[in-house]
Amino acid sequence: MEESTLDSKNIESFLKNSFVLLGSTGSIGVNALKVISAFDKKIEALSAGSNIDLLNRQISLYNPSLVCIANKWDLARLEARGAKVFVGEEGLLEMLSLAKSRCVINAISGFAGLHASLKTLDLDKSLILSNKESLVIAGSRLETSKIIPIDSEHFGLWYLLESLSTKKSSVSRLVITASGGALRDKSASEIMESKLKSVLAHPNWKMGARITIDSATMVNKLYEVLETYWLFKDINPKLKIDALIERSSSVHSLVELEDGSLLAHLASPDMKLPLSFGIAGKEAFEKPIIKKLDLKDLLKIDFRDIDCDLYPLWRYKDLLLEKPYLGAVLNASNEVAVEGFLNDNLPLKVILDIVSFALETFKDSKIGEDLKDLLDLHKAAKDLAIKRLQRHLA
């Protein structure tokens, strides 16, 4: 009888302290593994795309029992070390169904992460979410009470709102911040003609190519505005959502109250803080693993409005908040445009043209909140964007 009780405790401990990590070879996934190690947590399952060499090293270090890769032609290179292996999106969803862990970290980039988020919530697991597209495309279909956001901006908002407790109804405005991207000191005409090399030269940090491009066009901040809407819209029916450029990236978010006062969340620009709270909960207070801000660095804080002459797509912010289903159009057109920008030596103005054209085309569409309708809209916008891109390539 005692042995059975002990086994039950071990199982409960495993369920509490093990994680499924999707997108383990990206920058968020790599940081998540560092945090998991720092808090002595376990990895039950890993998924990755095409970086098999890094995945093999991760498998060797963390010994997951379940592994998923994107493409079957990479199976010969995979060193699974006895783990059960899955392939593709169907395999990923099957892996999620078999995993025992109660928490899933979704750090997959792009549309590919959406169905994993939906499946995680369908399985009644907690979703530690880095995949922006899940909320941008299908925020109306996700149970946000089961989501722990780990973008620094949304984590900052959550952190501030938690401190307000019963006074949340007094919140009038939520503000997230943007770095301004690699082209923030260029003129409008220079921005329009910028090519890949200059766009990837981010002034504050090194990120993946796509998110760095999205920072330069301000699409990343449009995504995060929509994420903010879905995560916090129930606080106040008159809630305003906005963004500002903060060039030092020390202030991640602000909460404005009805009395005019402001609360700000400041921290080093390091994903380890939100990851720590997502992975370890209150244990995060016990093992601080981020670099503390030097108060002298606060002199570098510099707020600026987002200038629509420099960031033309920002003019769609209010339209997206008014009609959040257009997030599907924003994402589909942007994914096509960024892919073209990465592969075909195009100027940045091509991205701006394709995304603007798609939003203008679909802005008066009547779309419900049914998932099929949202996915159909995403496909229609993608098809339109591909045709628009082909015109630029002709």
HELIX and SHEET records of a PDB file:
HELIX    1   1 GLU A    2  ASN A   17  1                                  16    
HELIX    2   2 SER A   27  ALA A   38  1                                  12    
HELIX    3   3 ILE A   52  TYR A   62  1                                  11    
HELIX    4   4 LYS A   72  ARG A   77  5                                   6    
HELIX    5   5 GLY A   88  LEU A   98  1                                  11    
HELIX    6   6 PHE A  111  GLY A  113  5                                   3    
HELIX    7   7 LEU A  114  ASP A  122  1                                   9    
HELIX    8   8 LYS A  132  ALA A  138  1                                   7    
HELIX    9   9 GLY A  139  ARG A  141  5                                   3    
HELIX   10  10 THR A  144  LYS A  146  5                                   3    
HELIX   11  11 SER A  152  LEU A  164  1                                  13    
HELIX   12  12 SER A  165  SER A  170  5                                   6    
HELIX   13  13 ALA A  188  GLU A  193  1                                   6    
HELIX   14  14 LEU A  196  VAL A  199  1                                   4    
HELIX   15  15 ALA A  209  THR A  217  1                                   9    
HELIX   16  16 VAL A  219  PHE A  232  1                                  14    
HELIX   17  17 LYS A  272  ALA A  280  1                                   9    
HELIX   18  18 GLY A  281  PHE A  285  5                                   5    
HELIX   19  19 LEU A  295  LYS A  300  5                                   6    
HELIX   20  20 PRO A  312  TYR A  316  5                                   5    
HELIX   21  21 LYS A  317  GLU A  322  1                                   6    
HELIX   22  22 PRO A  324  LEU A  326  5                                   3    
HELIX   23  23 GLY A  327  ASN A  343  1                                  17    
HELIX   24  24 LYS A  349  PHE A  362  1                                  14    
HELIX   25  25 LEU A  371  LEU A  393  1                                  23    
SHEET    1   A 7 LYS A  84  VAL A  87  0                                        
SHEET    2   A 7 LEU A  66  ILE A  69  1                                        
SHEET    3   A 7 LYS A  42  ALA A  48  1                                        
SHEET    4   A 7 SER A  18  LEU A  22  1                                        
SHEET    5   A 7 CYS A 103  ASN A 106  1                                        
SHEET    6   A 7 SER A 126  LEU A 129  1                                        
SHEET    7   A 7 ILE A 147  PRO A 149  1                                        
SHEET    1   B 5 LEU A 262  LEU A 266  0                                        
SHEET    2   B 5 VAL A 251  LEU A 257 -1                                        
SHEET    3   B 5 VAL A 171  ALA A 178 -1                                        
SHEET    4   B 5 LYS A 240  GLU A 246  1                                        
SHEET    5   B 5 PHE A 303  ARG A 304 -1                                        
END                                                                             
